[in-house]
Amino acid sequence: MILDTSFLIDLLRGKDNKVKDRIDRLDKEFIIKGVASISIMELWRGALQSANEKEKKDINELLKSLLIFNLDENAAKEAAEIEFELTKNGDIIDLEDIMIAGISKVRNEVLLTRNVKHFKRIKGVKFEEY
């Protein structure tokens, strides 16, 4: 399962009990948790903008517990196809979400997100809302 940036941010903030409950459930079910490399960039962008050292430390600790799924050649090609189809249909979403979707599709992983508005537009992406 790939944890989307929205989930990771909510987890780091620690204010949402359903996020904590979901992590506990994934752990109990021995679900392997991963992160798209694109989400790492998004997390670090936010941490650098806030200049919060604790936030940077928390991100580093969280990433140690996750499998990292990189934007490899196949995922990049898939992301290009996704972007092409969305653009052709006049359906523009963030490029970061397109790349995360490409990684998710190529890896055949479910994406755990609250950003259903974007990911439901992409054919073939398996996602769960939390």
ROFITI-892064 format. One record per atom (N, C-alpha, C): residue number from 1; atom name; x, y, z. Coordinates in steps of 0.001 Angstrom, whole numbers, plus 524288, in hexadecimal, padded with zeros to 5 digits. Layout:
residues N
ATOM  drenke  guse   east  north     up
ATOM     NUM    CA      X      Y      Z
...
This chain:
residues 130
ATOM  drenke  guse   east  north     up
ATOM       1     N  80346  7FB6E  80000
ATOM       1    CA  80000  80000  80000
ATOM       1     C  80379  804DA  80000
ATOM       2     N  80221  80893  7FCA7
ATOM       2    CA  804F6  80D83  7FC72
ATOM       2     C  801EA  81193  7FF8D
ATOM       3     N  8047F  81400  8033D
ATOM       3    CA  8021B  8181E  8065E
ATOM       3     C  802E7  81D47  80383
ATOM       4     N  7FEA1  81FC5  8020C
ATOM       4    CA  7FEED  824B3  7FF35
ATOM       4     C  800CC  8290B  802D1
ATOM       5     N  80285  82D39  80075
ATOM       5    CA  80479  831BB  80365
ATOM       5     C  80071  833A9  80752
ATOM       6     N  7FB7B  833CD  805C9
ATOM       6    CA  7F764  835AF  80955
ATOM       6     C  7F740  8325B  80E4E
ATOM       7     N  7F7AD  82D3E  80DAB
ATOM       7    CA  7F7A2  829BF  81230
ATOM       7     C  7FC70  82AAC  8159B
ATOM       8     N  800F6  82B2F  8132C
ATOM       8    CA  805CD  82BF4  8161C
ATOM       8     C  805BB  8310C  8192D
ATOM       9     N  803B6  83524  816C6
ATOM       9    CA  8034E  83A31  81983
ATOM       9     C  7FFB9  839AE  81E37
ATOM      10     N  7FB3D  8373D  81D6B
ATOM      10    CA  7F796  83684  821C7
ATOM      10     C  7F9FE  83322  8260B
ATOM      11     N  7FCF5  82F32  8248A
ATOM      11    CA  7FF98  82BD6  82851
ATOM      11     C  803A8  82EEE  82B6F
ATOM      12     N  806B9  83218  828B8
ATOM      12    CA  80ABE  8353D  82B57
ATOM      12     C  8085D  8393E  82F0D
ATOM      13     N  803F7  83B63  82D94
ATOM      13    CA  80158  83F45  830F0
ATOM      13     C  7FEEB  83CBA  835B3
ATOM      14     N  7FD81  837BD  83537
ATOM      14    CA  7FB93  834C4  839AD
ATOM      14     C  7F66A  83688  83BE7
ATOM      15     N  7F35E  83982  838FD
ATOM      15    CA  7EE81  83BAA  83B12
ATOM      15     C  7E9B4  83873  839AA
ATOM      16     N  7EA54  834A0  83635
ATOM      16    CA  7E5E3  831BF  8342C
ATOM      16     C  7E621  82C1D  83614
ATOM      17     N  7E28B  82AAE  83983
ATOM      17    CA  7E28E  82562  83BB0
ATOM      17     C  7E19C  82139  83796
ATOM      18     N  7DE9F  82278  8337A
ATOM      18    CA  7DD98  81E79  82F83
ATOM      18     C  7E290  81D22  82C7E
ATOM      19     N  7E630  820D8  82C0F
ATOM      19    CA  7EB35  81FC3  82987
ATOM      19     C  7EE67  81C0D  82CEF
ATOM      20     N  7EEA0  81D29  831E2
ATOM      20    CA  7F175  819BE  8358F
ATOM      20     C  7EEF9  81454  835A9
ATOM      21     N  7E9CC  8141F  835BE
ATOM      21    CA  7E70F  80F19  835B1
ATOM      21     C  7E83F  80C0E  830B6
ATOM      22     N  7E887  80EDD  82C5B
ATOM      22    CA  7E997  80C41  82761
ATOM      22     C  7EF18  809F3  82744
ATOM      23     N  7F2E2  80CD6  8294B
ATOM      23    CA  7F844  80ADC  8299F
ATOM      23     C  7F869  80609  82D18
ATOM      24     N  7F5C4  8064C  8317D
ATOM      24    CA  7F5A2  801CB  83505
ATOM      24     C  7F345  7FD0C  8324D
ATOM      25     N  7EF18  7FDE1  82F50
ATOM      25    CA  7EC8D  7F991  82C8B
ATOM      25     C  7F02A  7F749  8285D
ATOM      26     N  7F2EA  7FAB4  8257F
ATOM      26    CA  7F699  7F8D2  82187
ATOM      26     C  7FAE8  7F591  8240E
ATOM      27     N  7FCC1  7F75A  8288B
ATOM      27    CA  800D6  7F479  82B58
ATOM      27     C  7FEDD  7EF1F  82D23
ATOM      28     N  7FA20  7EEFD  82F42
ATOM      28    CA  7F7E3  7EA0F  8311A
ATOM      28     C  7F708  7E635  82CA9
ATOM      29     N  7F5E7  7E849  827FE
ATOM      29    CA  7F4FE  7E4F0  82372
ATOM      29     C  7FA12  7E3D1  82073
ATOM      30     N  7FE70  7E5BC  82286
ATOM      30    CA  80398  7E4FE  82025
ATOM      30     C  803C4  7E6F3  81A7F
ATOM      31     N  80129  7EB52  8199A
ATOM      31    CA  8013C  7EDCF  81472
ATOM      31     C  8064D  7F0E9  813FB
ATOM      32     N  80935  7EFFB  80FCA
ATOM      32    CA  80DFF  7F2F6  80EE8
ATOM      32     C  80C80  7F87B  80D45
ATOM      33     N  80EBD  7FC47  80FFC
ATOM      33    CA  80D8B  801C1  80EF5
ATOM      33     C  81212  80446  80C06
ATOM      34     N  810B2  80719  807E7
ATOM      34    CA  814A9  809B5  804D2
ATOM      34     C  81332  80F5B  803C0
ATOM      35     N  816DE  81202  80151
ATOM      35    CA  81620  8177A  7FFE5
ATOM      35     C  8187A  81845  7FA78
ATOM      36     N  815C7  81B52  7F750
ATOM      36    CA  817F6  81CC2  7F235
ATOM      36     C  81C29  820E1  7F30F
ATOM      37     N  82061  82076  7F01C
ATOM      37    CA  824A5  82445  7F0B1
ATOM      37     C  822B1  829DF  7EFF1
ATOM      38     N  81EA6  82A83  7ECE0
ATOM      38    CA  81C6A  82FB9  7EBF1
ATOM      38     C  81A43  831F0  7F10D
ATOM      39     N  817E4  82EA0  7F443
ATOM      39    CA  815D0  8306E  7F94F
ATOM      39     C  81A2B  83242  7FCE8
ATOM      40     N  81EB8  82FCB  7FC71
ATOM      40    CA  8232E  83189  7FF9A
ATOM      40     C  8248F  83727  7FE31
ATOM      41     N  824A5  83849  7F925
ATOM      41    CA  825B7  83DA3  7F769
ATOM      41     C  82194  8415E  7F98D
ATOM      42     N  81CA3  83FCB  7F957
ATOM      42    CA  8187A  84338  7FB42
ATOM      42     C  818F9  8442E  80120
ATOM      43     N  81A3E  84017  80413
ATOM      43    CA  81AF5  840B8  809B8
ATOM      43     C  81F77  84463  80AED
ATOM      44     N  823DD  843A1  8083B
ATOM      44    CA  8286D  846E7  80932
ATOM      44     C  82782  84C8D  8077E
ATOM      45     N  824A8  84D4E  8034B
ATOM      45    CA  82361  8529C  801A2
ATOM      45     C  82081  85579  80603
ATOM      46     N  81CB5  852D2  8085A
ATOM      46    CA  819D0  85531  80CAB
ATOM      46     C  81D35  85630  81166
ATOM      47     N  8209B  8527C  812A8
ATOM      47    CA  82408  8531D  81735
ATOM      47     C  827DF  85799  81669
ATOM      48     N  829DE  85828  811B7
ATOM      48    CA  82D8F  85C6A  810A7
ATOM      48     C  82ADD  861B3  810D1
ATOM      49     N  82608  861E3  80EFD
ATOM      49    CA  8231D  866CD  80F2A
ATOM      49     C  821F3  86870  814C4
ATOM      50     N  820F6  864A4  8181E
ATOM      50    CA  81FBD  865ED  81D8F
ATOM      50     C  824A9  866BF  820D5
ATOM      51     N  82911  864D7  81EED
ATOM      51    CA  82E1A  8653E  821AE
ATOM      51     C  82DC3  86301  82731
ATOM      52     N  82AB0  85EE9  827D8
ATOM      52    CA  829DB  85C78  82CE5
ATOM      52     C  82D5C  857AC  82D59
ATOM      53     N  83127  857E3  830DB
ATOM      53    CA  834EB  85396  8316C
ATOM      53     C  8325B  84E9B  8336D
ATOM      54     N  82E8B  84F22  836EF
ATOM      54    CA  82BC6  84A84  838E9
ATOM      54     C  828DD  847D5  8347E
ATOM      55     N  82683  84AD9  83119
ATOM      55    CA  823AD  848A2  82CAC
ATOM      55     C  82769  84587  8292E
ATOM      56     N  82C04  8479F  8283A
ATOM      56    CA  82FE9  844EB  82508
ATOM      56     C  83185  83FC3  8279A
ATOM      57     N  83255  83FE4  82CA9
ATOM      57    CA  833CA  83B2F  82F88
ATOM      57     C  82F67  83721  82F44
ATOM      58     N  82A8F  838E4  82FF9
ATOM      58    CA  82616  83558  82FC8
ATOM      58     C  82587  832D1  82A64
ATOM      59     N  82670  835D4  8264B
ATOM      59    CA  8262F  833AD  820FC
ATOM      59     C  82A54  82F7C  82044
ATOM      60     N  82F1C  8309D  821FC
ATOM      60    CA  83355  82CC1  82189
ATOM      60     C  831FE  827B4  82467
ATOM      61     N  82FD1  8282F  82913
ATOM      61    CA  82E5E  8238D  82C20
ATOM      61     C  82A0A  82079  8296E
ATOM      62     N  82625  8232D  8276B
ATOM      62    CA  821D7  82091  824B8
ATOM      62     C  823CD  81DA7  81FE8
ATOM      63     N  82726  82022  81CE6
ATOM      63    CA  82910  81DBC  8180D
ATOM      63     C  82C32  818C5  81913
ATOM      64     N  82EB1  8186A  81D98
ATOM      64    CA  831A7  813B1  81EF1
ATOM      64     C  82E19  80EF0  81F59
ATOM      65     N  82914  80FD2  8205F
ATOM      65    CA  8256D  80B78  8212C
ATOM      65     C  8227C  809F8  81C39
ATOM      66     N  8239D  80C95  817D4
ATOM      66    CA  820A4  80BB7  81311
ATOM      66     C  8241F  809C7  80E9C
ATOM      67     N  821D0  80695  80B55
ATOM      67    CA  82456  804F3  80682
ATOM      67     C  823D0  80970  8029C
ATOM      68     N  827EA  80AAD  7FFCE
ATOM      68    CA  827B8  80F10  7FC20
ATOM      68     C  82710  80CFC  7F699
ATOM      69     N  822FD  80EF8  7F3FB
ATOM      69    CA  821F5  80DA6  7EE8B
ATOM      69     C  823AD  81240  7EB2A
ATOM      70     N  827A4  81161  7E804
ATOM      70    CA  829D7  81597  7E4D5
ATOM      70     C  82704  8163E  7DFA4
ATOM      71     N  82789  81ACD  7DD6D
ATOM      71    CA  8258C  81BDD  7D833
ATOM      71     C  82994  819BB  7D45B
ATOM      72     N  8290F  814B1  7D31E
ATOM      72    CA  82CB1  8124A  7CF77
ATOM      72     C  82AC2  81316  7C9E1
ATOM      73     N  82D68  810C1  7C62B
ATOM      73    CA  82C14  81187  7C0AC
ATOM      73     C  8266A  80FF4  7BF7B
ATOM      74     N  824C9  80B6E  7C168
ATOM      74    CA  81F78  8099E  7C052
ATOM      74     C  81B5A  80D2B  7C2CB
ATOM      75     N  81C50  80ED6  7C799
ATOM      75    CA  818A5  8124F  7CA3A
ATOM      75     C  81871  8179D  7C781
ATOM      76     N  81CE5  81970  7C598
ATOM      76    CA  81D0C  81E73  7C2C9
ATOM      76     C  819EE  81E20  7BDB7
ATOM      77     N  81A76  819C5  7BAF8
ATOM      77    CA  8176B  81909  7B629
ATOM      77     C  8119A  818D0  7B766
ATOM      78     N  81037  8160C  7BB83
ATOM      78    CA  80AB4  815AE  7BD17
ATOM      78     C  808A2  81B18  7BE8D
ATOM      79     N  80BBE  81E14  7C162
ATOM      79    CA  80A24  8235B  7C2DF
ATOM      79     C  80949  826C3  7BE0A
ATOM      80     N  80CA0  8262D  7BA1D
ATOM      80    CA  80C00  8292E  7B53F
ATOM      80     C  806E0  827BC  7B293
ATOM      81     N  8059B  822B1  7B28C
ATOM      81    CA  800A6  820FB  7B03B
ATOM      81     C  7FC00  8232F  7B33F
ATOM      82     N  7FC62  82322  7B862
ATOM      82    CA  7F839  82549  7BBA8
ATOM      82     C  7F787  82B15  7BA82
ATOM      83     N  7FBE1  82DEA  7BA66
ATOM      83    CA  7FB8E  8338C  7B961
ATOM      83     C  7F93E  83498  7B3FB
ATOM      84     N  7FADB  83199  7B01B
ATOM      84    CA  7F8D6  83241  7AAD2
ATOM      84     C  7F2EC  83182  7AAB6
ATOM      85     N  7F104  82D51  7AD1E
ATOM      85    CA  7EB66  82C36  7AD2B
ATOM      85     C  7E85C  83072  7B012
ATOM      86     N  7EA54  83217  7B486
ATOM      86    CA  7E7A5  83629  7B785
ATOM      86     C  7E76C  83B46  7B47B
ATOM      87     N  7EBC5  83CBB  7B22E
ATOM      87    CA  7EC04  8419C  7AF29
ATOM      87     C  7E869  8415D  7AA73
ATOM      88     N  7E863  83CE8  7A7CF
ATOM      88    CA  7E502  83C27  7A347
ATOM      88     C  7DF41  83CEB  7A4C6
ATOM      89     N  7DDF6  83B54  7A982
ATOM      89    CA  7D893  83BCF  7AB62
ATOM      89     C  7D78B  840EF  7AE47
ATOM      90     N  7DB71  8446C  7AE54
ATOM      90    CA  7DAD3  8496F  7B105
ATOM      90     C  7DA9D  848E6  7B6E8
ATOM      91     N  7DD06  844DD  7B8EB
ATOM      91    CA  7DCD7  84398  7BE7B
ATOM      91     C  7E24B  84431  7C0CE
ATOM      92     N  7E38E  848BF  7C29E
ATOM      92    CA  7E8CE  849D7  7C491
ATOM      92     C  7E90A  848F9  7CA7B
ATOM      93     N  7ED11  84618  7CC3A
ATOM      93    CA  7EE2C  84585  7D1CB
ATOM      93     C  7F3FF  84684  7D297
ATOM      94     N  7F59A  846BE  7D781
ATOM      94    CA  7FB14  847CA  7D8BD
ATOM      94     C  7FEA9  843A6  7D661
ATOM      95     N  80301  8456D  7D440
ATOM      95    CA  806CF  841D9  7D1F4
ATOM      95     C  808CB  83DEA  7D5FB
ATOM      96     N  80972  83FA5  7DAD9
ATOM      96    CA  80B38  83C0F  7DEF0
ATOM      96     C  80767  83781  7DF90
ATOM      97     N  8024C  838AD  7DF68
ATOM      97    CA  7FE64  83488  7DFEE
ATOM      97     C  7FE8B  830DA  7DB3D
ATOM      98     N  7FF99  832F1  7D6B0
ATOM      98    CA  8000F  82FB6  7D201
ATOM      98     C  804AB  82BED  7D290
ATOM      99     N  80905  82DD2  7D485
ATOM      99    CA  80D99  82A77  7D532
ATOM      99     C  80CA7  82657  7D96C
ATOM     100     N  80A15  827D9  7DDAC
ATOM     100    CA  808C5  82419  7E1CC
ATOM     100     C  8052A  81FE9  7DF95
ATOM     101     N  8015C  82180  7DC6D
ATOM     101    CA  7FDCC  81DBD  7D9FA
ATOM     101     C  800BF  81A15  7D654
ATOM     102     N  8047D  81C21  7D370
ATOM     102    CA  807AE  818DA  7CFFD
ATOM     102     C  80A99  814B7  7D30A
ATOM     103     N  80CE0  81642  7D75C
ATOM     103    CA  80FAE  81292  7DAB4
ATOM     103     C  80BE5  80E7B  7DCCF
ATOM     104     N  8076E  81036  7DEA6
ATOM     104    CA  8038A  80CB2  7E0E2
ATOM     104     C  8019B  808B2  7DCE5
ATOM     105     N  80083  80A81  7D81E
ATOM     105    CA  7FE95  806F6  7D413
ATOM     105     C  802AF  802F3  7D27F
ATOM     106     N  80771  804A8  7D19B
ATOM     106    CA  80B9F  80122  7CFE9
ATOM     106     C  80CD0  7FD13  7D426
ATOM     107     N  80C9D  7FEBD  7D8FF
ATOM     107    CA  80DC3  7FB33  7DD61
ATOM     107     C  80907  7F7F2  7DEFA
ATOM     108     N  80476  7F92C  7DCA9
ATOM     108    CA  7FF8F  7F685  7DDFA
ATOM     108     C  7FE74  7F6E6  7E3D7
ATOM     109     N  7FF45  7FB93  7E5DF
ATOM     109    CA  7FE79  7FC9E  7EB6F
ATOM     109     C  7F9A0  7FFFD  7EC31
ATOM     110     N  7F6FC  7FF28  7F08D
ATOM     110    CA  7F29A  8027A  7F216
ATOM     110     C  7F4D7  80773  7F474
ATOM     111     N  7F282  80BD1  7F31C
ATOM     111    CA  7F423  810E8  7F51A
ATOM     111     C  7F056  81297  7F95B
ATOM     112     N  7F245  813A1  7FDFB
ATOM     112    CA  7EF11  81564  8025A
ATOM     112     C  7EF38  81B57  80281
ATOM     113     N  7EAC6  81DD4  8017A
ATOM     113    CA  7EAA6  82383  800CC
ATOM     113     C  7E587  825D7  802A3
ATOM     114     N  7E59C  82AD7  803BA
ATOM     114    CA  7E0B0  82DAA  80469
ATOM     114     C  7DFAC  83112  7FFA3
ATOM     115     N  7E338  830F7  7FBED
ATOM     115    CA  7E2CF  83420  7F72E
ATOM     115     C  7E006  83119  7F2DA
ATOM     116     N  7DB74  82F3A  7F411
ATOM     116    CA  7D868  82C20  7F05F
ATOM     116     C  7D6FE  82F59  7EB90
ATOM     117     N  7D63A  83459  7EC4F
ATOM     117    CA  7D4B4  837D5  7E7FE
ATOM     117     C  7D86F  83758  7E35A
ATOM     118     N  7DD75  836E8  7E462
ATOM     118    CA  7E150  83668  7E029
ATOM     118     C  7E1BF  830CE  7DE32
ATOM     119     N  7E261  82D1F  7E1C1
ATOM     119    CA  7E3AC  827CC  7E025
ATOM     119     C  7DF1E  824E8  7DDA3
ATOM     120     N  7DA50  82680  7DEC2
ATOM     120    CA  7D5E1  823D7  7DC43
ATOM     120     C  7D58C  82514  7D66E
ATOM     121     N  7D844  82906  7D4AD
ATOM     121    CA  7D855  82A79  7CF21
ATOM     121     C  7DBFD  82712  7CBE4
ATOM     122     N  7DF29  823EC  7CE7B
ATOM     122    CA  7E337  820EF  7CBCE
ATOM     122     C  7E189  81B3D  7CB5E
ATOM     123     N  7E0E4  81983  7C698
ATOM     123    CA  7DF36  81420  7C5A1
ATOM     123     C  7E364  8104C  7C77E
ATOM     124     N  7E197  80C4C  7CA3E
ATOM     124    CA  7E512  80816  7CBC4
ATOM     124     C  7E80D  808DF  7D0CF
ATOM     125     N  7E786  80D61  7D344
ATOM     125    CA  7EA2A  80E31  7D84E
ATOM     125     C  7E6B1  80BFF  7DC96
ATOM     126     N  7E8FD  8088B  7DFAE
ATOM     126    CA  7E627  80668  7E426
ATOM     126     C  7E754  809E3  7E8D6
ATOM     127     N  7E332  80BCE  7EB54
ATOM     127    CA  7E404  80F18  7EFDA
ATOM     127     C  7DFDF  80E0A  7F3EC
ATOM     128     N  7E133  80F6A  7F8B9
ATOM     128    CA  7DD8D  80F36  7FD16
ATOM     128     C  7DD95  81485  7FFA0
ATOM     129     N  7D8FE  81638  8011D
ATOM     129    CA  7D878  81B29  803F1
ATOM     129     C  7D8A0  81A00  809C5
ATOM     130     N  7DACC  81D86  80CB2
ATOM     130    CA  7DAD6  81CDE  81265
ATOM     130     C  7D7CD  82147  814E7
